[in-house]
Amino acid sequence: METSEDKETITLYEAIGADDTVRKLVRRFYELMETLPEAQNARAIHPPSLQNAETKLYEYLTGYLGGPPLFVEKYGHPRLRARHLHAPITKREVDEWLLCFRGALDDTVEHPKLREIIWEPIERLAYHMQNKEDAHEG
């Protein structure tokens, strides 16, 4: 007879390779944002140095994926939309951000099912961050 103790539940964080993979994912994400011409609007709403953004995204994703709650321990509840209100985020910036995230996810998370499990809520969250209409949407 199988008991619940026989089944070990692992988090997405563990399933994708834990800290090493989250660091690679975030590093690749910002490399793409820095270099893809198609991401220039998303890049433009960030400060000249991406170091702080990279650290915060790493901390956030670590906890979000089921690892240690680094972001929450440092800054409290993420309140992501409120924390980004200073930046004008239109659908264009969201789409560009997602282009970079999708590329980084594809480049760093080997298993397609794990990529999809991560992608769907990230995509919803990214569109939730939009706080301004595009000029042509207005």
Contacts in CASP RR format, 6 or more apart in sequence:
PFRMAT RR
TARGET T0000
AUTHOR 0000-0000-0000
METHOD contacts of the structure
MODEL  1
METSEDKETITLYEAIGADDTVRKLVRRFYELMETLPEAQNARAIHPPSL
QNAETKLYEYLTGYLGGPPLFVEKYGHPRLRARHLHAPITKREVDEWLLC
FRGALDDTVEHPKLREIIWEPIERLAYHMQNKEDAHEG
11 65 0 8 1.000
11 66 0 8 1.000
11 67 0 8 1.000
12 65 0 8 1.000
12 66 0 8 1.000
12 114 0 8 1.000
12 117 0 8 1.000
12 118 0 8 1.000
13 22 0 8 1.000
13 62 0 8 1.000
13 63 0 8 1.000
13 65 0 8 1.000
13 66 0 8 1.000
13 67 0 8 1.000
14 66 0 8 1.000
14 67 0 8 1.000
15 111 0 8 1.000
15 114 0 8 1.000
16 22 0 8 1.000
16 25 0 8 1.000
16 65 0 8 1.000
16 109 0 8 1.000
16 111 0 8 1.000
16 114 0 8 1.000
16 118 0 8 1.000
18 67 0 8 1.000
19 62 0 8 1.000
21 108 0 8 1.000
21 109 0 8 1.000
22 58 0 8 1.000
22 61 0 8 1.000
22 62 0 8 1.000
22 65 0 8 1.000
23 58 0 8 1.000
24 108 0 8 1.000
25 61 0 8 1.000
25 104 0 8 1.000
25 105 0 8 1.000
25 108 0 8 1.000
25 109 0 8 1.000
26 54 0 8 1.000
26 57 0 8 1.000
26 58 0 8 1.000
26 61 0 8 1.000
26 104 0 8 1.000
27 54 0 8 1.000
28 103 0 8 1.000
28 104 0 8 1.000
28 107 0 8 1.000
28 108 0 8 1.000
29 57 0 8 1.000
29 100 0 8 1.000
29 101 0 8 1.000
29 103 0 8 1.000
29 104 0 8 1.000
30 50 0 8 1.000
30 53 0 8 1.000
30 54 0 8 1.000
30 57 0 8 1.000
30 100 0 8 1.000
31 104 0 8 1.000
32 39 0 8 1.000
32 99 0 8 1.000
32 100 0 8 1.000
32 103 0 8 1.000
32 104 0 8 1.000
33 39 0 8 1.000
33 42 0 8 1.000
33 43 0 8 1.000
33 46 0 8 1.000
33 50 0 8 1.000
33 96 0 8 1.000
33 97 0 8 1.000
33 100 0 8 1.000
34 43 0 8 1.000
34 50 0 8 1.000
36 96 0 8 1.000
36 99 0 8 1.000
36 100 0 8 1.000
38 96 0 8 1.000
38 99 0 8 1.000
39 96 0 8 1.000
39 97 0 8 1.000
39 99 0 8 1.000
39 100 0 8 1.000
40 96 0 8 1.000
41 90 0 8 1.000
41 92 0 8 1.000
41 93 0 8 1.000
41 96 0 8 1.000
42 93 0 8 1.000
42 96 0 8 1.000
42 97 0 8 1.000
42 100 0 8 1.000
43 96 0 8 1.000
45 87 0 8 1.000
45 88 0 8 1.000
45 89 0 8 1.000
45 93 0 8 1.000
46 53 0 8 1.000
46 87 0 8 1.000
47 53 0 8 1.000
56 71 0 8 1.000
56 75 0 8 1.000
58 70 0 8 1.000
59 70 0 8 1.000
59 71 0 8 1.000
59 74 0 8 1.000
60 70 0 8 1.000
60 71 0 8 1.000
60 78 0 8 1.000
60 80 0 8 1.000
62 68 0 8 1.000
62 69 0 8 1.000
62 70 0 8 1.000
62 71 0 8 1.000
63 69 0 8 1.000
63 70 0 8 1.000
63 71 0 8 1.000
63 72 0 8 1.000
65 118 0 8 1.000
71 78 0 8 1.000
72 78 0 8 1.000
80 125 0 8 1.000
80 128 0 8 1.000
80 129 0 8 1.000
81 128 0 8 1.000
81 129 0 8 1.000
81 131 0 8 1.000
84 129 0 8 1.000
84 131 0 8 1.000
85 131 0 8 1.000
87 93 0 8 1.000
87 131 0 8 1.000
88 131 0 8 1.000
88 132 0 8 1.000
89 129 0 8 1.000
89 130 0 8 1.000
89 131 0 8 1.000
89 132 0 8 1.000
90 130 0 8 1.000
90 132 0 8 1.000
90 133 0 8 1.000
90 134 0 8 1.000
90 137 0 8 1.000
91 127 0 8 1.000
91 130 0 8 1.000
91 133 0 8 1.000
91 134 0 8 1.000
91 137 0 8 1.000
92 134 0 8 1.000
93 130 0 8 1.000
94 126 0 8 1.000
94 127 0 8 1.000
94 129 0 8 1.000
94 130 0 8 1.000
97 126 0 8 1.000
97 129 0 8 1.000
98 122 0 8 1.000
98 123 0 8 1.000
98 126 0 8 1.000
101 122 0 8 1.000
101 126 0 8 1.000
102 119 0 8 1.000
105 115 0 8 1.000
105 118 0 8 1.000
105 119 0 8 1.000
106 115 0 8 1.000
109 115 0 8 1.000
109 118 0 8 1.000
END
